[in-house]
Amino acid sequence: VTGTWMASTTLPCTYVPTEDFTQETLSWSVTQGSSTSTIFRRDSTGDHIPLSKFRGRVSVPKHNPGDASLLIQNLEMPDSGHYTCQIIWRSRDNSLITKEVTTILKVVKEVNPPCSSWELPSSLHQ
């Protein structure tokens, strides 16, 4: 995924919800260089954003079953990295199932800013 600096982007993470499994925890982590940090966690106690630099900038849809995509607003250049969505489900027999998907985010500065001046087509000139 390529995101534009200062804009918003959504990192996709979706699944098909079934009645046999309940979502226990959902977490998003980012790996930059050799360090990995959790940036979003949803569990039975609510949503947690442990890293202050992501507070107020990241969110995950609450009312879309099966959609755990991460919305990042006001992208900053250091946000580039490998983002991993990890979901843990509990099945009816209490066993846990974990799935992970990793998305690479590259934040770029816009090369061609939108043109702010425009001309009327010549046919409209008086």
TIPAPA-616511 format. One record per atom (N, C-alpha, C): residue in three letters; atom name; x, y, z. Coordinates in steps of 0.05 Angstrom, whole numbers. Layout:
+-----+------+--------+--------+--------+
: res : atom :      X :      Y :      Z :
+-----+------+--------+--------+--------+
: ALA :   CA :      X :      Y :      Z :
...
+-----+------+--------+--------+--------+
REM end
This chain:
+-----+------+--------+--------+--------+
: res : atom :      X :      Y :      Z :
+-----+------+--------+--------+--------+
: VAL :    N :     17 :    -24 :      0 :
: VAL :   CA :      0 :      0 :      0 :
: VAL :    C :     18 :     25 :      0 :
: THR :    N :     12 :     44 :    -17 :
: THR :   CA :     26 :     69 :    -17 :
: THR :    C :      8 :     90 :     -6 :
: GLY :    N :     17 :    104 :     14 :
: GLY :   CA :      2 :    126 :     26 :
: GLY :    C :     15 :    152 :     21 :
: THR :    N :     -1 :    173 :     19 :
: THR :   CA :     10 :    200 :     14 :
: THR :    C :     14 :    215 :     41 :
: TRP :    N :     37 :    227 :     44 :
: TRP :   CA :     44 :    242 :     68 :
: TRP :    C :     21 :    262 :     75 :
: MET :    N :     13 :    263 :    100 :
: MET :   CA :     -8 :    280 :    110 :
: MET :    C :    -36 :    272 :    102 :
: ALA :    N :    -39 :    251 :     86 :
: ALA :   CA :    -66 :    242 :     78 :
: ALA :    C :    -73 :    218 :     95 :
: SER :    N :    -95 :    204 :     88 :
: SER :   CA :   -103 :    180 :    103 :
: SER :    C :   -101 :    156 :     85 :
: THR :    N :    -97 :    133 :     97 :
: THR :   CA :    -97 :    108 :     82 :
: THR :    C :   -109 :     86 :     99 :
: THR :    N :   -119 :     65 :     85 :
: THR :   CA :   -131 :     43 :     99 :
: THR :    C :   -115 :     18 :     92 :
: LEU :    N :   -106 :      4 :    113 :
: LEU :   CA :    -91 :    -21 :    109 :
: LEU :    C :   -112 :    -44 :    112 :
: PRO :    N :   -116 :    -59 :     90 :
: PRO :   CA :   -138 :    -79 :     90 :
: PRO :    C :   -133 :   -103 :    108 :
: CYS :    N :   -154 :   -111 :    121 :
: CYS :   CA :   -153 :   -136 :    137 :
: CYS :    C :   -183 :   -145 :    140 :
: THR :    N :   -191 :   -165 :    125 :
: THR :   CA :   -219 :   -173 :    126 :
: THR :    C :   -221 :   -203 :    128 :
: TYR :    N :   -243 :   -213 :    138 :
: TYR :   CA :   -247 :   -242 :    140 :
: TYR :    C :   -278 :   -246 :    139 :
: VAL :    N :   -285 :   -271 :    135 :
: VAL :   CA :   -314 :   -278 :    135 :
: VAL :    C :   -322 :   -287 :    163 :
: PRO :    N :   -338 :   -272 :    177 :
: PRO :   CA :   -346 :   -280 :    204 :
: PRO :    C :   -364 :   -305 :    203 :
: THR :    N :   -360 :   -323 :    223 :
: THR :   CA :   -378 :   -346 :    225 :
: THR :    C :   -389 :   -348 :    253 :
: GLU :    N :   -411 :   -361 :    256 :
: GLU :   CA :   -422 :   -363 :    283 :
: GLU :    C :   -406 :   -382 :    301 :
: ASP :    N :   -390 :   -399 :    290 :
: ASP :   CA :   -375 :   -418 :    306 :
: ASP :    C :   -351 :   -405 :    320 :
: PHE :    N :   -343 :   -382 :    312 :
: PHE :   CA :   -320 :   -369 :    324 :
: PHE :    C :   -326 :   -341 :    334 :
: THR :    N :   -316 :   -334 :    357 :
: THR :   CA :   -319 :   -307 :    367 :
: THR :    C :   -291 :   -294 :    367 :
: GLN :    N :   -291 :   -268 :    359 :
: GLN :   CA :   -265 :   -254 :    358 :
: GLN :    C :   -257 :   -248 :    387 :
: GLU :    N :   -234 :   -258 :    395 :
: GLU :   CA :   -223 :   -253 :    421 :
: GLU :    C :   -208 :   -226 :    422 :
: THR :    N :   -187 :   -225 :    405 :
: THR :   CA :   -171 :   -201 :    404 :
: THR :    C :   -164 :   -195 :    375 :
: LEU :    N :   -160 :   -169 :    370 :
: LEU :   CA :   -151 :   -160 :    344 :
: LEU :    C :   -128 :   -141 :    350 :
: SER :    N :   -106 :   -145 :    337 :
: SER :   CA :    -84 :   -126 :    342 :
: SER :    C :    -70 :   -120 :    316 :
: TRP :    N :    -61 :    -95 :    314 :
: TRP :   CA :    -44 :    -86 :    292 :
: TRP :    C :    -17 :    -79 :    304 :
: SER :    N :      4 :    -89 :    291 :
: SER :   CA :     31 :    -82 :    299 :
: SER :    C :     47 :    -72 :    275 :
: VAL :    N :     67 :    -57 :    280 :
: VAL :   CA :     84 :    -47 :    259 :
: VAL :    C :    113 :    -55 :    264 :
: THR :    N :    126 :    -64 :    243 :
: THR :   CA :    155 :    -70 :    245 :
: THR :    C :    170 :    -50 :    228 :
: GLN :    N :    188 :    -36 :    242 :
: GLN :   CA :    205 :    -17 :    228 :
: GLN :    C :    234 :    -23 :    236 :
: GLY :    N :    249 :    -31 :    216 :
: GLY :   CA :    276 :    -40 :    223 :
: GLY :    C :    275 :    -65 :    238 :
: SER :    N :    287 :    -66 :    262 :
: SER :   CA :    287 :    -91 :    277 :
: SER :    C :    267 :    -91 :    300 :
: SER :    N :    252 :    -69 :    302 :
: SER :   CA :    234 :    -68 :    325 :
: SER :    C :    204 :    -70 :    316 :
: THR :    N :    189 :    -84 :    332 :
: THR :   CA :    160 :    -87 :    327 :
: THR :    C :    145 :    -76 :    350 :
: SER :    N :    125 :    -59 :    344 :
: SER :   CA :    108 :    -47 :    365 :
: SER :    C :     79 :    -51 :    359 :
: THR :    N :     63 :    -56 :    380 :
: THR :   CA :     34 :    -58 :    376 :
: THR :    C :     24 :    -30 :    375 :
: ILE :    N :      7 :    -24 :    355 :
: ILE :   CA :     -4 :      3 :    353 :
: ILE :    C :    -34 :      4 :    358 :
: PHE :    N :    -47 :    -19 :    357 :
: PHE :   CA :    -76 :    -19 :    362 :
: PHE :    C :    -83 :    -47 :    372 :
: ARG :    N :   -100 :    -48 :    393 :
: ARG :   CA :   -109 :    -74 :    404 :
: ARG :    C :   -138 :    -71 :    412 :
: ARG :    N :   -154 :    -90 :    403 :
: ARG :   CA :   -182 :    -90 :    412 :
: ARG :    C :   -187 :   -117 :    426 :
: ASP :    N :   -196 :   -115 :    451 :
: ASP :   CA :   -203 :   -140 :    465 :
: ASP :    C :   -229 :   -135 :    481 :
: SER :    N :   -235 :   -152 :    500 :
: SER :   CA :   -260 :   -149 :    514 :
: SER :    C :   -262 :   -124 :    531 :
: THR :    N :   -239 :   -111 :    536 :
: THR :   CA :   -240 :    -86 :    551 :
: THR :    C :   -241 :    -61 :    534 :
: GLY :    N :   -241 :    -64 :    507 :
: GLY :   CA :   -243 :    -41 :    490 :
: GLY :    C :   -220 :    -38 :    471 :
: ASP :    N :   -217 :    -14 :    460 :
: ASP :   CA :   -195 :     -8 :    442 :
: ASP :    C :   -172 :      5 :    456 :
: HIS :    N :   -148 :     -4 :    450 :
: HIS :   CA :   -124 :      7 :    463 :
: HIS :    C :   -104 :     16 :    442 :
: ILE :    N :    -93 :     39 :    444 :
: ILE :   CA :    -72 :     49 :    426 :
: ILE :    C :    -48 :     56 :    443 :
: PRO :    N :    -30 :     36 :    447 :
: PRO :   CA :     -7 :     39 :    465 :
: PRO :    C :     13 :     61 :    458 :
: LEU :    N :     17 :     65 :    432 :
: LEU :   CA :     38 :     84 :    424 :
: LEU :    C :     26 :    112 :    420 :
: SER :    N :     36 :    132 :    435 :
: SER :   CA :     25 :    158 :    434 :
: SER :    C :     25 :    171 :    407 :
: LYS :    N :     46 :    164 :    390 :
: LYS :   CA :     47 :    177 :    364 :
: LYS :    C :     25 :    168 :    345 :
: PHE :    N :     11 :    146 :    353 :
: PHE :   CA :    -12 :    137 :    336 :
: PHE :    C :    -39 :    145 :    348 :
: ARG :    N :    -39 :    155 :    373 :
: ARG :   CA :    -65 :    162 :    385 :
: ARG :    C :    -79 :    184 :    370 :
: GLY :    N :   -105 :    180 :    366 :
: GLY :   CA :   -120 :    200 :    351 :
: GLY :    C :   -117 :    198 :    321 :
: ARG :    N :    -99 :    180 :    312 :
: ARG :   CA :    -94 :    177 :    283 :
: ARG :    C :   -103 :    150 :    272 :
: VAL :    N :   -106 :    130 :    289 :
: VAL :   CA :   -113 :    104 :    279 :
: VAL :    C :   -140 :     95 :    289 :
: SER :    N :   -154 :     80 :    272 :
: SER :   CA :   -180 :     69 :    281 :
: SER :    C :   -186 :     44 :    264 :
: VAL :    N :   -203 :     27 :    275 :
: VAL :   CA :   -212 :      3 :    262 :
: VAL :    C :   -243 :      4 :    263 :
: PRO :    N :   -257 :     -3 :    241 :
: PRO :   CA :   -286 :     -2 :    241 :
: PRO :    C :   -297 :    -19 :    264 :
: LYS :    N :   -318 :     -9 :    277 :
: LYS :   CA :   -329 :    -24 :    300 :
: LYS :    C :   -353 :    -40 :    292 :
: HIS :    N :   -368 :    -30 :    272 :
: HIS :   CA :   -394 :    -43 :    267 :
: HIS :    C :   -395 :    -58 :    241 :
: ASN :    N :   -372 :    -65 :    230 :
: ASN :   CA :   -371 :    -82 :    206 :
: ASN :    C :   -359 :   -109 :    213 :
: PRO :    N :   -376 :   -129 :    218 :
: PRO :   CA :   -364 :   -155 :    224 :
: PRO :    C :   -347 :   -165 :    201 :
: GLY :    N :   -323 :   -174 :    208 :
: GLY :   CA :   -305 :   -184 :    187 :
: GLY :    C :   -287 :   -163 :    176 :
: ASP :    N :   -291 :   -138 :    183 :
: ASP :   CA :   -273 :   -117 :    173 :
: ASP :    C :   -256 :   -107 :    196 :
: ALA :    N :   -230 :   -113 :    195 :
: ALA :   CA :   -211 :   -105 :    216 :
: ALA :    C :   -190 :    -86 :    204 :
: SER :    N :   -197 :    -73 :    181 :
: SER :   CA :   -178 :    -56 :    168 :
: SER :    C :   -170 :    -32 :    185 :
: LEU :    N :   -145 :    -24 :    183 :
: LEU :   CA :   -135 :     -2 :    199 :
: LEU :    C :   -134 :     24 :    183 :
: LEU :    N :   -148 :     44 :    193 :
: LEU :   CA :   -147 :     71 :    180 :
: LEU :    C :   -126 :     87 :    195 :
: ILE :    N :   -107 :     98 :    179 :
: ILE :   CA :    -87 :    115 :    191 :
: ILE :    C :    -91 :    143 :    179 :
: GLN :    N :    -94 :    163 :    195 :
: GLN :   CA :    -98 :    190 :    186 :
: GLN :    C :    -73 :    207 :    189 :
: ASN :    N :    -71 :    228 :    174 :
: ASN :   CA :    -48 :    246 :    176 :
: ASN :    C :    -22 :    231 :    175 :
: LEU :    N :    -18 :    216 :    154 :
: LEU :   CA :      6 :    199 :    151 :
: LEU :    C :     31 :    216 :    154 :
: GLU :    N :     51 :    204 :    168 :
: GLU :   CA :     77 :    217 :    171 :
: GLU :    C :     98 :    199 :    158 :
: MET :    N :    119 :    211 :    149 :
: MET :   CA :    140 :    195 :    135 :
: MET :    C :    149 :    171 :    152 :
: PRO :    N :    153 :    174 :    178 :
: PRO :   CA :    162 :    151 :    194 :
: PRO :    C :    141 :    129 :    197 :
: ASP :    N :    117 :    133 :    187 :
: ASP :   CA :     96 :    112 :    189 :
: ASP :    C :    102 :     89 :    171 :
: SER :    N :    120 :     92 :    151 :
: SER :   CA :    126 :     70 :    133 :
: SER :    C :    136 :     46 :    148 :
: GLY :    N :    128 :     23 :    139 :
: GLY :   CA :    137 :     -2 :    153 :
: GLY :    C :    119 :    -25 :    145 :
: HIS :    N :    124 :    -48 :    159 :
: HIS :   CA :    108 :    -72 :    155 :
: HIS :    C :     86 :    -73 :    177 :
: TYR :    N :     61 :    -72 :    169 :
: TYR :   CA :     39 :    -73 :    188 :
: TYR :    C :     26 :   -100 :    188 :
: THR :    N :     23 :   -112 :    211 :
: THR :   CA :     12 :   -139 :    214 :
: THR :    C :    -15 :   -137 :    229 :
: CYS :    N :    -35 :   -148 :    216 :
: CYS :   CA :    -61 :   -151 :    229 :
: CYS :    C :    -63 :   -179 :    240 :
: GLN :    N :    -68 :   -182 :    266 :
: GLN :   CA :    -70 :   -208 :    277 :
: GLN :    C :    -97 :   -210 :    292 :
: ILE :    N :   -112 :   -231 :    285 :
: ILE :   CA :   -138 :   -235 :    297 :
: ILE :    C :   -137 :   -263 :    311 :
: ILE :    N :   -147 :   -263 :    335 :
: ILE :   CA :   -149 :   -289 :    350 :
: ILE :    C :   -179 :   -294 :    355 :
: TRP :    N :   -188 :   -317 :    346 :
: TRP :   CA :   -215 :   -325 :    351 :
: TRP :    C :   -217 :   -348 :    371 :
: ARG :    N :   -239 :   -349 :    385 :
: ARG :   CA :   -244 :   -372 :    403 :
: ARG :    C :   -267 :   -388 :    391 :
: SER :    N :   -262 :   -414 :    388 :
: SER :   CA :   -283 :   -431 :    376 :
: SER :    C :   -301 :   -441 :    398 :
: ARG :    N :   -323 :   -455 :    390 :
: ARG :   CA :   -342 :   -465 :    410 :
: ARG :    C :   -330 :   -484 :    430 :
: ASP :    N :   -309 :   -499 :    421 :
: ASP :   CA :   -297 :   -518 :    440 :
: ASP :    C :   -273 :   -504 :    455 :
: ASN :    N :   -273 :   -477 :    454 :
: ASN :   CA :   -253 :   -461 :    469 :
: ASN :    C :   -224 :   -462 :    458 :
: SER :    N :   -221 :   -473 :    435 :
: SER :   CA :   -194 :   -472 :    424 :
: SER :    C :   -190 :   -445 :    410 :
: LEU :    N :   -165 :   -436 :    408 :
: LEU :   CA :   -159 :   -410 :    396 :
: LEU :    C :   -148 :   -414 :    368 :
: ILE :    N :   -156 :   -396 :    351 :
: ILE :   CA :   -146 :   -397 :    323 :
: ILE :    C :   -135 :   -369 :    318 :
: THR :    N :   -111 :   -368 :    306 :
: THR :   CA :    -98 :   -342 :    301 :
: THR :    C :    -92 :   -340 :    271 :
: LYS :    N :    -99 :   -317 :    260 :
: LYS :   CA :    -92 :   -311 :    232 :
: LYS :    C :    -78 :   -284 :    231 :
: GLU :    N :    -59 :   -282 :    213 :
: GLU :   CA :    -43 :   -258 :    210 :
: GLU :    C :    -41 :   -250 :    181 :
: VAL :    N :    -41 :   -225 :    175 :
: VAL :   CA :    -36 :   -215 :    148 :
: VAL :    C :    -19 :   -190 :    151 :
: THR :    N :      2 :   -189 :    134 :
: THR :   CA :     20 :   -166 :    135 :
: THR :    C :     18 :   -149 :    110 :
: THR :    N :     17 :   -123 :    114 :
: THR :   CA :     16 :   -104 :     92 :
: THR :    C :     39 :    -85 :     94 :
: ILE :    N :     53 :    -80 :     72 :
: ILE :   CA :     75 :    -61 :     72 :
: ILE :    C :     64 :    -34 :     65 :
: LEU :    N :     69 :    -14 :     82 :
: LEU :   CA :     60 :     13 :     77 :
: LEU :    C :     84 :     30 :     71 :
: LYS :    N :     82 :     44 :     49 :
: LYS :   CA :    104 :     63 :     41 :
: LYS :    C :     91 :     90 :     40 :
: VAL :    N :    101 :    109 :     56 :
: VAL :   CA :     90 :    136 :     56 :
: VAL :    C :    108 :    153 :     37 :
: VAL :    N :     94 :    166 :     18 :
: VAL :   CA :    109 :    182 :     -1 :
: VAL :    C :     99 :    211 :     -1 :
: LYS :    N :    117 :    230 :     -7 :
: LYS :   CA :    108 :    257 :    -10 :
: LYS :    C :     97 :    260 :    -39 :
: GLU :    N :     75 :    275 :    -41 :
: GLU :   CA :     62 :    277 :    -67 :
: GLU :    C :     82 :    291 :    -87 :
: VAL :    N :     86 :    278 :   -110 :
: VAL :   CA :    105 :    289 :   -129 :
: VAL :    C :     92 :    311 :   -146 :
: ASN :    N :     68 :    306 :   -155 :
: ASN :   CA :     54 :    326 :   -171 :
: ASN :    C :     31 :    337 :   -156 :
: PRO :    N :     34 :    360 :   -143 :
: PRO :   CA :     11 :    371 :   -128 :
: PRO :    C :    -11 :    378 :   -147 :
: PRO :    N :    -36 :    375 :   -139 :
: PRO :   CA :    -58 :    382 :   -157 :
: PRO :    C :    -56 :    411 :   -167 :
: CYS :    N :    -62 :    415 :   -192 :
: CYS :   CA :    -60 :    441 :   -204 :
: CYS :    C :    -82 :    459 :   -193 :
: SER :    N :    -75 :    482 :   -183 :
: SER :   CA :    -96 :    499 :   -171 :
: SER :    C :   -106 :    520 :   -191 :
: SER :    N :    -92 :    525 :   -213 :
: SER :   CA :   -102 :    544 :   -232 :
: SER :    C :   -112 :    529 :   -256 :
: TRP :    N :   -133 :    539 :   -268 :
: TRP :   CA :   -144 :    526 :   -292 :
: TRP :    C :   -155 :    548 :   -310 :
: GLU :    N :   -156 :    541 :   -336 :
: GLU :   CA :   -165 :    560 :   -356 :
: GLU :    C :   -191 :    551 :   -368 :
: LEU :    N :   -207 :    571 :   -375 :
: LEU :   CA :   -232 :    564 :   -389 :
: LEU :    C :   -225 :    554 :   -417 :
: PRO :    N :   -240 :    535 :   -427 :
: PRO :   CA :   -235 :    526 :   -455 :
: PRO :    C :   -239 :    551 :   -473 :
: SER :    N :   -224 :    551 :   -495 :
: SER :   CA :   -224 :    575 :   -512 :
: SER :    C :   -252 :    581 :   -524 :
: SER :    N :   -269 :    561 :   -526 :
: SER :   CA :   -295 :    565 :   -537 :
: SER :    C :   -312 :    583 :   -519 :
: LEU :    N :   -304 :    585 :   -493 :
: LEU :   CA :   -320 :    601 :   -474 :
: LEU :    C :   -311 :    630 :   -473 :
: HIS :    N :   -288 :    636 :   -485 :
: HIS :   CA :   -278 :    663 :   -484 :
: HIS :    C :   -296 :    681 :   -500 :
: GLN :    N :   -301 :    706 :   -490 :
: GLN :   CA :   -319 :    725 :   -504 :
: GLN :    C :   -303 :    740 :   -525 :
+-----+------+--------+--------+--------+
REM end
